[in-house]
Amino acid sequence: MDRIRLLQGTLDLMVLRTLATMGPQHSYGIAGRLKQVSGEALDLNQGTLYPALVRLEQQGWIKGSWAKTESNREAKYYAITKTGRRALGQETEQWRRLAGLVEKLLAEEP
């Protein structure tokens, strides 16, 4: 299957949605969920995901805290904040408007 190239900002929206749906997750959990939901079209490495997590944490949309994983390893778990939930609503609306516009443009006869 072809891998999907991500539009800047799209990954942020997907991370926020994942955390809103699943609750706190570490980066491997987030990457695994996105891979699962996408039918393996999204196979993110930590070099792609980590900058998004840092950006979202700096914006106050997520909060990270250290905890033990199921296999007793230390990992940083991320949770969506109240500000992040508001941003998720706004970002979702903006994405839907953009997707609708792109769909209209693609539907036009050449």
C-alpha positions as CSV (number, residue, x, y, z in Angstrom):
1,M,0.0,0.0,0.0
2,D,1.2,3.5,-0.8
3,R,2.4,5.5,2.2
4,I,0.6,8.7,2.8
5,R,2.4,12.0,2.8
6,L,1.2,14.2,5.6
7,L,0.2,17.8,5.1
8,Q,1.8,20.1,7.7
9,G,-0.7,20.4,10.6
10,T,-2.5,17.2,9.7
11,L,-0.4,15.1,12.1
12,D,-1.2,17.5,15.0
13,L,-4.9,17.0,14.3
14,M,-4.6,13.2,14.2
15,V,-2.6,13.1,17.5
16,L,-5.1,15.3,19.2
17,R,-8.0,13.0,18.0
18,T,-6.1,9.9,19.1
19,L,-5.6,11.2,22.6
20,A,-9.2,12.5,22.8
21,T,-10.4,9.0,21.8
22,M,-8.0,6.7,23.6
23,G,-6.8,8.7,26.6
24,P,-3.2,9.1,27.6
25,Q,-0.7,7.3,25.3
26,H,3.0,7.2,24.8
27,S,4.5,7.9,21.4
28,Y,4.6,4.3,20.3
29,G,1.0,3.8,21.3
30,I,0.0,6.9,19.3
31,A,2.0,5.7,16.3
32,G,0.5,2.2,16.6
33,R,-3.0,3.6,16.7
34,L,-2.5,5.8,13.6
35,K,-1.0,2.8,11.8
36,Q,-4.0,0.6,12.7
37,V,-6.7,3.1,11.9
38,S,-5.0,3.9,8.5
39,G,-4.8,0.3,7.5
40,E,-1.0,0.6,7.8
41,A,-0.8,3.5,5.3
42,L,0.6,5.6,8.1
43,D,3.8,4.1,9.6
44,L,5.3,7.0,11.5
45,N,8.8,6.9,12.9
46,Q,9.7,8.7,16.1
47,G,11.5,11.4,14.0
48,T,8.2,12.3,12.5
49,L,6.0,12.0,15.6
50,Y,8.3,13.5,18.2
51,P,8.4,17.1,16.8
52,A,4.6,17.1,16.6
53,L,4.4,16.0,20.3
54,V,6.9,18.7,21.3
55,R,4.9,21.4,19.3
56,L,1.6,20.3,20.8
57,E,3.0,20.3,24.3
58,Q,4.5,23.8,23.8
59,Q,1.1,25.1,22.6
60,G,-0.5,23.7,25.8
61,W,-2.7,21.3,23.8
62,I,-1.2,18.2,25.3
63,K,0.6,17.5,28.6
64,G,3.3,14.9,29.0
65,S,4.2,13.0,32.1
66,W,6.5,10.0,32.8
67,A,5.1,6.7,33.8
68,K,5.8,3.0,33.5
69,T,4.6,1.0,30.4
70,E,2.9,-2.4,30.5
71,S,6.4,-3.9,30.1
72,N,7.7,-1.9,33.1
73,R,9.7,0.6,31.1
74,E,9.7,4.4,31.6
75,A,7.9,6.3,28.9
76,K,6.4,9.7,28.5
77,Y,2.6,9.6,28.3
78,Y,0.7,12.4,26.6
79,A,-2.8,13.5,27.4
80,I,-5.0,16.1,25.7
81,T,-5.7,19.2,27.8
82,K,-8.9,21.3,28.0
83,T,-7.2,23.8,25.7
84,G,-6.3,20.9,23.4
85,R,-9.9,19.7,23.3
86,R,-11.1,23.2,22.2
87,A,-8.3,23.3,19.6
88,L,-9.3,19.9,18.4
89,G,-12.8,21.2,17.7
90,Q,-11.5,24.2,15.9
91,E,-8.9,22.3,13.9
92,T,-11.5,19.7,12.9
93,E,-13.8,22.3,11.5
94,Q,-10.9,24.0,9.6
95,W,-9.9,20.6,8.2
96,R,-13.4,19.8,7.1
97,R,-13.7,23.1,5.3
98,L,-10.3,22.6,3.6
99,A,-11.2,19.0,2.6
100,G,-14.5,20.2,1.2
101,L,-12.7,22.9,-0.9
102,V,-10.2,20.4,-2.2
103,E,-13.0,18.0,-3.1
104,K,-14.8,20.7,-5.0
105,L,-11.6,21.6,-6.9
106,L,-10.9,18.0,-7.8
107,A,-14.5,17.4,-9.0
108,E,-14.2,20.3,-11.6
109,E,-14.0,19.2,-15.2
110,P,-10.6,19.9,-16.7
